[in-house]
Amino acid sequence: MLDLIHHFLAVVMSLLAPSRPGKHSATYLASHPAASAAANPWSRPWTGPSAAQVREIFTPNDATVQLRACSVEELERRYAAAFAAIGVDYWQNVAGPDHSRAAGVAA
């Protein structure tokens, strides 16, 4: 008996209040264009340096053994120069009023 009542109410409701198409129906998808792929940042290839390039910069070799005696600021400058050589902007974290413009921080 409950199935009959449920079926009757479902038919009456479908006649009185027609439903909109569901979000996965062909009618809904045809009326709503898909989002463009350009908005997705993962749709374009990686533009930064490769892992091998970064590893080459940070791995100590004969020329960088002497860097252990350098100050942190000098080491940051050398890393920035190495990244600039491959075309990547490296943000330097140099403190002080003299270096605030070079570090990219608004004074």
C-alpha positions in Angstrom: 0.0 0.0 0.0 2.8 2.4 0.8 4.4 1.7 -2.5 1.2 2.6 -4.3 0.9 5.9 -2.3 4.5 6.7 -3.0 4.2 6.1 -6.7 1.0 8.2 -6.8 2.6 11.1 -5.1 5.7 10.9 -7.3 3.6 11.0 -10.4 1.5 14.0 -9.1 4.7 15.9 -8.1 6.3 15.3 -11.5 3.3 16.7 -13.2 2.9 19.7 -10.9 6.5 20.7 -10.5 8.6 19.6 -13.4 12.2 19.1 -12.3 15.2 20.6 -13.9 17.8 18.4 -15.6 20.4 16.9 -13.3 24.0 18.1 -13.4 25.2 15.0 -15.2 22.4 14.9 -17.8 23.1 15.7 -21.5 20.6 18.6 -21.4 22.4 20.3 -18.4 25.9 19.8 -19.9 24.8 21.2 -23.3 23.4 24.4 -21.7 26.4 25.0 -19.4 29.8 25.3 -21.2 32.7 23.6 -19.6 35.3 25.6 -17.7 38.3 26.6 -19.8 41.6 24.6 -19.2 43.6 27.9 -19.1 42.3 28.6 -15.5 43.9 25.4 -14.2 47.6 26.1 -13.2 48.4 22.4 -13.7 47.4 22.5 -17.4 50.7 24.1 -18.4 54.1 22.5 -18.1 56.5 23.3 -15.2 58.4 26.5 -15.9 60.9 26.4 -13.1 64.3 24.8 -13.0 64.6 21.0 -13.0 65.7 19.0 -10.0 69.0 18.3 -11.6 69.7 22.0 -12.2 68.9 22.9 -8.6 70.9 20.0 -7.3 73.9 21.1 -9.3 73.7 24.6 -7.7 73.4 23.4 -4.1 75.8 20.4 -4.3 79.3 21.3 -3.1 82.1 20.9 -5.6 85.7 22.2 -5.8 84.6 25.8 -6.4 82.1 25.9 -3.6 84.2 24.3 -0.9 85.5 27.7 -0.1 81.9 28.9 0.4 81.8 27.3 3.9 83.9 30.3 5.1 81.5 32.8 3.5 78.8 34.7 5.3 75.2 33.8 4.9 74.6 37.0 2.8 77.5 36.1 0.5 76.3 32.5 0.1 72.8 33.9 -0.8 74.3 36.2 -3.4 76.2 33.3 -5.0 73.1 31.1 -5.1 71.2 34.1 -6.7 73.9 34.5 -9.3 73.8 30.7 -10.1 70.0 30.8 -10.5 70.2 34.0 -12.6 72.6 32.1 -14.9 69.8 29.6 -15.7 67.2 32.4 -15.9 65.4 32.0 -12.5 64.7 34.8 -10.1 66.0 33.7 -6.6 64.6 35.7 -3.8 67.4 36.7 -1.4 66.7 36.8 2.3 69.1 39.5 3.2 68.3 41.6 6.3 69.2 45.2 6.9 68.3 48.6 5.4 71.0 48.5 2.8 69.8 45.2 1.3 66.0 45.7 1.6 65.7 46.9 -2.0 67.9 44.2 -3.4 66.0 41.5 -1.6 62.7 42.6 -3.2 61.1 44.0 0.0 59.4 47.3 -0.2 61.1 49.8 1.9 
